[in-house]
Amino acid sequence: MFLLDANVFMDASRLYSRPGIAPTFWDWLAAEHERGNIASVEKVLNEINNGYGHLTEWAKQVPSSFWLKSDAATAPSMTQLSAWTTHKDRNYTQAAKDAFFRSADYYLVAQAHSGKHRVVTFEQPAPEAKSVVKIPDACKALNVTGIEPAYRAWEASALPLSYARLAVATPHSTPSPARVGDAYLGPHRRVPKALPGGRHDQQAGKPSDALRNSNATSTHD
């Protein structure tokens, strides 16, 4: 199963998969959950609920089972992740460790480790960082597979989407056809500027297919 980080939902909602552009994308997420392919964790839901707009409304409509809760089975993984984070070989500041333990990231990685799931996130590794614990680094520590949304590892494992090509106009361009994979907001791709607005309802035209792509950023079997 793929466990999605908050930034996957938020970027999709405000940048390239707004309901007016890609309504079927959100239906697909719910359908893939029903097939046992996609979920997230309750802490991610809490982050989503701090915002407003389409994403918060969508999150209310999906089954509660979409948002996995920590339980006794997750506890050993949380302990292992805590031990790695606080180990003397780690250079994280106390503030960074405290923030990580409060964050959805901590629960997301522990849940993935416990259930042998994969984590999908836009975060990039930063193994030398001191002020923040990054999801890819935590995944690596626990041998959890981390996948970036525009890479083919997700495409190969999840059921393929059947979206038609879309002609999407950005605020500063004319409409043009979009091919699956072209919309990824990765480190070497152009990131569209969001329009002024709220946290989740900021929009810039991007095709709906962005999140179906994949190449594993860090695969640790």
C-alpha positions as CSV (number, residue, x, y, z in Angstrom):
1,M,0.0,0.0,0.0
2,F,1.1,3.6,-0.6
3,L,0.8,6.0,2.3
4,L,0.6,9.6,1.1
5,D,2.3,12.5,2.9
6,A,0.3,15.7,3.4
7,N,2.2,17.6,0.7
8,V,1.0,15.2,-1.9
9,F,-2.6,16.1,-1.2
10,M,-2.0,19.8,-0.7
11,D,0.1,20.3,-3.8
12,A,-2.4,18.4,-5.9
13,S,-5.3,20.4,-4.5
14,R,-3.7,23.9,-4.9
15,L,-1.5,23.4,-8.0
16,Y,-2.6,20.9,-10.6
17,S,-5.6,18.7,-9.6
18,R,-8.2,21.2,-8.6
19,P,-11.7,19.7,-8.9
20,G,-12.5,22.0,-11.9
21,I,-9.4,20.7,-13.7
22,A,-9.2,17.0,-12.5
23,P,-12.3,15.9,-10.7
24,T,-11.6,12.2,-11.4
25,F,-8.3,12.3,-9.7
26,W,-9.9,12.6,-6.3
27,D,-12.4,9.9,-7.1
28,W,-9.5,7.8,-8.2
29,L,-7.7,8.2,-4.8
30,A,-10.9,7.1,-3.0
31,A,-11.3,4.1,-5.3
32,E,-7.7,3.0,-5.0
33,H,-8.1,3.1,-1.2
34,E,-11.1,0.8,-1.5
35,R,-8.9,-1.5,-3.5
36,G,-6.3,-1.5,-0.7
37,N,-3.7,0.5,-2.7
38,I,-3.7,4.0,-1.1
39,A,-4.1,5.5,2.4
40,S,-2.5,8.0,4.7
41,V,-2.4,8.5,8.5
42,E,-4.6,10.3,10.9
43,K,-2.0,12.9,11.7
44,V,-2.0,13.9,8.0
45,L,-5.7,14.4,8.2
46,N,-5.2,16.7,11.1
47,E,-2.8,18.8,9.0
48,I,-5.3,18.9,6.2
49,N,-8.0,20.0,8.6
50,N,-5.9,23.0,9.5
51,G,-6.7,24.4,6.1
52,Y,-9.9,25.0,4.2
53,G,-11.4,24.6,0.8
54,H,-11.8,21.5,-1.5
55,L,-9.2,19.4,0.2
56,T,-10.8,19.6,3.7
57,E,-14.2,18.8,2.2
58,W,-12.8,15.8,0.3
59,A,-11.1,14.5,3.4
60,K,-14.4,14.5,5.2
61,Q,-16.0,12.4,2.5
62,V,-13.5,9.5,2.2
63,P,-14.0,6.5,4.5
64,S,-12.4,6.9,7.9
65,S,-10.3,3.9,7.1
66,F,-8.3,6.1,4.7
67,W,-6.6,7.7,7.7
68,L,-4.7,5.0,9.5
69,K,-4.4,5.3,13.3
70,S,-1.4,4.3,15.4
71,D,-2.0,1.3,17.6
72,A,-0.1,-1.4,19.6
73,A,1.2,-2.9,16.3
74,T,2.7,0.5,15.4
75,A,4.5,1.0,18.7
76,P,7.7,-1.0,18.0
77,S,8.2,0.9,14.8
78,M,7.7,4.2,16.6
79,T,10.2,3.1,19.2
80,Q,12.7,2.2,16.6
81,L,12.3,5.5,14.7
82,S,12.6,7.4,18.0
83,A,15.9,5.6,18.8
84,W,17.3,6.4,15.4
85,T,16.3,10.1,15.6
86,T,17.8,10.5,19.1
87,H,21.0,8.4,18.5
88,K,24.2,10.2,19.4
89,D,25.4,9.8,15.8
90,R,22.5,12.0,14.6
91,N,23.2,15.7,14.4
92,Y,19.6,16.9,14.9
93,T,19.0,19.8,17.3
94,Q,16.6,19.1,20.1
95,A,14.1,21.5,18.5
96,A,14.3,19.4,15.3
97,K,13.7,16.2,17.2
98,D,10.8,17.6,19.1
99,A,9.2,18.9,16.0
100,F,9.6,15.6,14.2
101,F,8.0,13.7,17.1
102,R,5.0,16.0,17.0
103,S,4.6,15.9,13.2
104,A,2.6,13.7,10.9
105,D,5.9,12.6,9.3
106,Y,6.9,10.6,12.4
107,Y,3.7,8.7,12.4
108,L,3.7,8.3,8.6
109,V,7.1,6.6,8.5
110,A,6.4,4.4,11.6
111,Q,3.1,3.3,10.1
112,A,4.7,2.4,6.8
113,H,7.4,0.4,8.6
114,S,4.9,-1.4,10.7
115,G,2.6,-2.3,7.8
116,K,5.4,-2.8,5.2
117,H,3.9,0.0,3.2
118,R,5.5,2.6,0.9
119,V,5.7,6.3,1.6
120,V,4.8,8.9,-1.2
121,T,6.2,12.4,-0.5
122,F,7.6,15.4,-2.3
123,E,10.3,15.8,0.4
124,Q,13.9,15.4,-0.6
125,P,16.5,13.8,1.6
126,A,18.9,16.0,3.7
127,P,21.1,13.6,5.6
128,E,23.4,16.3,6.8
129,A,20.6,18.5,8.1
130,K,20.5,19.5,11.7
131,S,17.4,21.7,11.9
132,V,14.9,19.3,10.4
133,V,14.3,15.5,10.1
134,K,13.3,14.7,6.5
135,I,10.9,11.8,5.6
136,P,13.3,10.2,3.0
137,D,16.1,10.0,5.7
138,A,13.7,8.5,8.2
139,C,12.5,6.0,5.6
140,K,16.1,5.0,4.8
141,A,16.9,4.5,8.4
142,L,14.0,2.0,8.8
143,N,14.4,0.4,5.3
144,V,11.0,1.8,4.2
145,T,10.6,2.5,0.5
146,G,10.1,6.2,-0.2
147,I,8.6,7.2,-3.5
148,E,8.4,10.6,-5.2
149,P,5.0,11.1,-6.9
150,A,6.4,11.7,-10.3
151,Y,8.4,8.5,-10.6
152,R,7.6,5.3,-12.3
153,A,7.8,3.0,-9.2
154,W,4.3,4.2,-8.2
155,E,3.0,3.9,-11.8
156,A,4.2,0.3,-12.0
157,S,2.7,-0.7,-8.7
158,A,-0.6,1.2,-8.5
159,L,-3.4,0.6,-11.0
160,P,-2.9,2.8,-14.0
161,L,-5.0,5.9,-14.5
162,S,-7.0,6.3,-17.7
163,Y,-7.1,10.1,-17.8
164,A,-7.3,11.6,-21.3
165,R,-4.8,14.3,-22.1
166,L,-5.9,17.7,-20.8
167,A,-5.4,21.1,-22.3
168,V,-4.6,23.2,-19.2
169,A,-4.0,26.9,-19.2
170,T,-1.7,28.6,-16.7
171,P,-2.1,32.2,-15.8
172,H,0.7,33.2,-18.1
173,S,0.4,30.7,-20.9
174,T,-1.9,29.4,-23.6
175,P,-3.5,26.0,-23.2
176,S,-1.3,23.1,-24.4
177,P,-1.7,19.3,-24.2
178,A,-0.3,17.6,-21.2
179,R,1.3,14.2,-21.2
180,V,1.3,11.9,-18.2
181,G,4.4,12.7,-16.1
182,D,5.0,16.2,-17.5
183,A,3.5,17.9,-14.5
184,Y,5.7,16.6,-11.8
185,L,7.0,19.3,-9.4
186,G,10.3,17.7,-8.9
187,P,13.7,19.3,-8.2
188,H,14.6,19.6,-11.9
189,R,11.2,20.7,-13.2
190,R,9.6,24.1,-13.3
191,V,7.2,24.7,-10.4
192,P,4.1,26.8,-11.3
193,K,3.4,29.8,-9.1
194,A,0.2,29.4,-7.1
195,L,-2.4,32.2,-7.4
196,P,-3.1,34.3,-4.3
197,G,-5.6,32.7,-2.1
198,G,-6.0,30.3,0.9
199,R,-3.7,27.5,1.9
200,H,-5.5,24.7,0.1
201,D,-7.4,26.7,-2.6
202,Q,-4.4,28.4,-4.3
203,Q,-4.5,27.2,-7.8
204,A,-2.2,27.1,-10.8
205,G,-3.0,25.2,-13.9
206,K,-1.4,21.8,-14.0
207,P,-2.6,18.6,-15.5
208,S,-4.4,16.0,-13.4
209,D,-1.9,13.2,-14.3
210,A,0.9,14.6,-12.1
211,L,0.6,12.1,-9.3
212,R,0.5,8.9,-11.3
213,N,4.1,9.1,-12.3
214,S,7.1,7.5,-10.5
215,N,10.8,6.5,-10.3
216,A,11.8,5.5,-6.7
217,T,13.8,8.3,-5.0
218,S,14.9,6.0,-2.3
219,T,14.1,2.3,-2.4
220,H,15.1,0.3,0.6
221,D,13.9,-3.3,0.5
